[in-house]
């Protein structure tokens, strides 16, 4: 399953998916080093994260301008809020180094619960916020975020 709104679908966003799936299937994701690794220039890198999920109801949404995000849960579970509505107000300045722009909360968004083995591909300019707890219960999560550039 890929979550998308046909109105905002950019077919080219999904051309890197095959490479990402191959990486996920061929890599021992329990041993990837925390932080950034497996870099291939500007087109691909892996970011390994470990954290406790939390209440994200007051956390700002974010977008990226240069890369797609593929969030894959290795262990634990988390809620990710995501919107396909790209009509948003910006909060603050764009962080070029982190490819990160905070944006206002969309008028409509979906809550997605990811369990171990699940992933979601988030397109550029799609507002999202991550690390949310499920049923108000914190969970330890190990997550791989693949950053897929164009």
C-alpha positions in Angstrom: 0.0 0.0 0.0 1.2 3.5 -0.8 -0.9 6.4 0.4 -1.4 9.2 -2.1 -4.0 11.6 -3.4 -4.3 11.4 -7.2 -4.5 15.2 -7.5 -1.1 15.6 -6.0 0.6 12.4 -7.2 3.9 13.0 -9.0 4.7 9.7 -10.8 8.5 10.5 -10.7 8.4 10.4 -6.9 8.0 6.6 -7.0 10.8 5.8 -9.4 13.3 5.5 -6.5 11.1 3.1 -4.6 12.5 0.0 -6.2 16.0 0.9 -5.0 14.8 1.6 -1.5 12.9 -1.7 -1.2 16.0 -3.5 -2.4 18.1 -1.8 0.3 15.5 -2.7 3.0 15.4 -6.3 1.9 19.2 -6.8 1.6 20.4 -4.9 4.7 20.4 -6.1 8.3 18.4 -3.2 9.6 19.0 -4.1 13.3 22.7 -3.3 12.9 22.8 -0.1 10.8 24.6 2.6 12.8 22.5 5.3 14.4 22.5 8.5 12.3 23.3 8.9 8.7 24.9 6.1 6.6 24.9 4.3 3.3 25.3 7.6 1.3 25.2 7.6 -2.4 25.8 11.3 -3.2 22.7 13.4 -3.2 20.4 10.6 -4.5 20.2 8.3 -1.4 21.1 7.9 2.2 19.9 6.0 5.2 19.1 7.6 8.6 18.7 5.2 11.5 16.8 6.5 14.5 15.9 5.1 18.0 13.5 6.9 20.3 10.4 6.7 22.5 7.2 7.8 20.8 5.3 10.7 22.4 2.3 13.0 22.1 2.7 14.9 18.8 -0.5 16.9 18.9 1.4 20.2 19.3 4.3 19.3 17.1 4.6 21.3 13.8 4.3 19.6 10.5 7.3 19.5 8.2 8.0 19.2 4.5 11.1 18.5 2.4 12.0 20.2 -0.9 14.9 17.9 -2.1 14.1 14.4 -1.0 11.3 11.9 -0.5 11.1 10.2 2.9 10.6 6.5 3.2 9.8 5.7 6.9 10.3 2.0 7.8 9.7 0.7 11.3 12.2 -2.0 12.4 10.8 -2.4 15.9 8.0 -0.8 17.9 5.1 1.2 16.5 4.3 4.8 15.9 1.7 7.2 14.5 2.6 9.4 11.6 0.3 12.3 10.6 0.4 13.1 6.9 -1.5 15.3 4.4 -1.4 15.3 0.7 -2.5 19.0 0.7 0.4 21.1 -0.5 -1.4 24.4 0.1 0.2 25.3 3.5 1.7 28.3 5.3 5.4 28.2 6.2 6.6 28.6 9.7 10.1 30.2 9.9 12.8 29.8 7.4 13.8 26.8 5.3 16.8 24.8 6.7 18.8 24.1 3.6 21.3 21.8 5.4 18.5 19.5 6.9 16.2 20.0 3.9 13.5 20.9 6.4 10.7 23.5 6.3 8.2 23.6 9.2 4.6 24.4 8.1 1.2 25.1 9.6 -1.0 22.2 10.5 -3.0 21.2 7.5 -6.8 21.6 7.7 -7.1 17.9 6.9 -4.6 15.1 7.5 -4.6 11.3 8.1 -3.2 9.4 11.1 -1.2 6.4 10.0 -0.2 3.7 12.5 3.0 1.9 11.4 4.0 -1.4 13.0 7.3 -3.3 12.7 7.8 -4.1 9.0 5.5 -1.3 7.7 6.6 1.7 5.7 5.2 4.9 4.2 6.6 6.9 1.3 6.1 10.6 1.9 6.4 12.8 -1.1 8.2 16.1 -1.3 6.1 19.0 -0.1 3.7 16.6 1.7 3.2 17.9 5.3 3.9 15.3 7.9 4.9 14.8 11.6 6.3 11.7 13.1 7.2 9.9 16.4 3.6 9.8 17.7 2.6 7.4 20.3 -0.2 4.9 19.7 -3.2 4.8 22.1 -1.4 7.3 24.3 1.2 4.7 25.1 4.9 5.4 24.4 6.8 2.8 22.5 10.5 2.3 21.8 11.1 2.5 18.1 13.9 1.7 15.8 13.2 3.3 12.5 15.0 3.6 9.2 14.3 6.8 7.2 15.6 6.5 3.6 16.1 9.9 2.0 15.6 9.6 -1.7 16.7 12.6 -3.8 15.8 13.3 -7.4 
